[in-house]
């Protein structure tokens, strides 16, 4: 069985080949799980009201603050598999 990092990287690659584009809520969840799994807790300041997309992404990532990277990686893998 491949290790978690390898499985995570494979899921990231698989995310580019989904049969259907996920809805926006799912895309935000994927983004947040990817960032949490890759970088850990959100850093930097929250984007201003003029950057609606950046603000939504930051908010989604911020909701995972404190989630272990390994947990986020596994949740990302599971979500990509469910969308495949």
C-alpha positions as CSV (number, residue, x, y, z in Angstrom):
1,X,0.0,0.0,0.0
2,X,1.4,3.4,-0.9
3,X,2.2,5.8,1.8
4,X,-0.1,8.7,2.5
5,X,2.0,11.4,0.7
6,X,2.1,9.3,-2.5
7,X,-1.6,8.6,-2.3
8,X,-2.2,12.3,-1.8
9,X,-0.1,13.3,-4.8
10,X,-2.0,10.7,-6.9
11,X,-5.3,12.1,-5.8
12,X,-4.1,15.6,-6.7
13,X,-3.3,14.3,-10.2
14,X,-6.6,12.5,-10.4
15,X,-8.4,15.8,-9.5
16,X,-7.4,17.1,-12.9
17,X,-9.3,14.3,-14.7
18,X,-12.7,14.2,-13.0
19,X,-15.5,13.3,-15.3
20,X,-17.6,16.2,-14.1
21,X,-16.7,19.6,-12.6
22,X,-17.7,19.6,-8.9
23,X,-20.0,22.3,-7.6
24,X,-18.5,25.4,-6.0
25,X,-18.9,24.1,-2.4
26,X,-17.1,20.9,-3.2
27,X,-14.4,22.9,-5.0
28,X,-13.9,25.0,-2.0
29,X,-13.7,21.9,0.2
30,X,-11.1,20.4,-2.1
31,X,-9.1,23.6,-2.1
32,X,-9.1,23.8,1.7
33,X,-8.2,20.2,2.2
34,X,-5.4,20.5,-0.3
35,X,-4.0,23.6,1.3
36,X,-4.3,22.1,4.8
37,X,-2.7,18.8,3.7
38,X,0.1,20.6,1.9
39,X,0.9,23.6,4.1
40,X,-0.9,23.1,7.4
41,X,-2.9,25.9,9.0
42,X,-3.9,29.0,7.1
43,X,-1.4,31.8,7.2
44,X,-1.5,35.5,6.2
45,X,-4.4,37.9,6.5
46,X,-7.9,37.4,5.3
47,X,-8.4,39.0,1.8
48,X,-10.6,42.1,1.7
49,X,-14.2,42.4,0.5
50,X,-12.9,43.3,-3.0
51,X,-11.5,39.8,-3.4
52,X,-14.6,37.6,-3.1
53,X,-12.9,34.4,-4.5
54,X,-9.8,34.8,-2.4
55,X,-11.9,35.5,0.7
56,X,-14.1,32.4,0.1
57,X,-10.9,30.3,-0.3
58,X,-9.3,31.7,2.8
59,X,-12.5,31.1,4.8
60,X,-12.8,27.5,3.6
61,X,-9.1,26.9,4.6
62,X,-9.5,28.6,7.9
63,X,-12.4,26.3,8.9
64,X,-9.8,23.5,8.9
65,X,-7.4,25.3,11.3
66,X,-6.0,22.8,13.7
67,X,-6.8,19.8,11.5
68,X,-3.7,17.5,11.3
69,X,-2.1,17.5,7.8
70,X,-2.4,13.7,7.6
71,X,-6.2,13.9,8.4
72,X,-6.7,16.6,5.7
73,X,-4.7,14.5,3.2
74,X,-6.8,11.5,3.8
75,X,-10.0,13.5,3.6
76,X,-8.8,14.9,0.3
77,X,-8.1,11.4,-1.0
78,X,-11.5,10.2,0.1
79,X,-13.3,13.1,-1.5
80,X,-11.5,12.7,-4.8
81,X,-12.3,9.0,-4.8
82,X,-16.0,9.7,-4.2
83,X,-16.0,12.1,-7.1
84,X,-14.1,9.8,-9.5
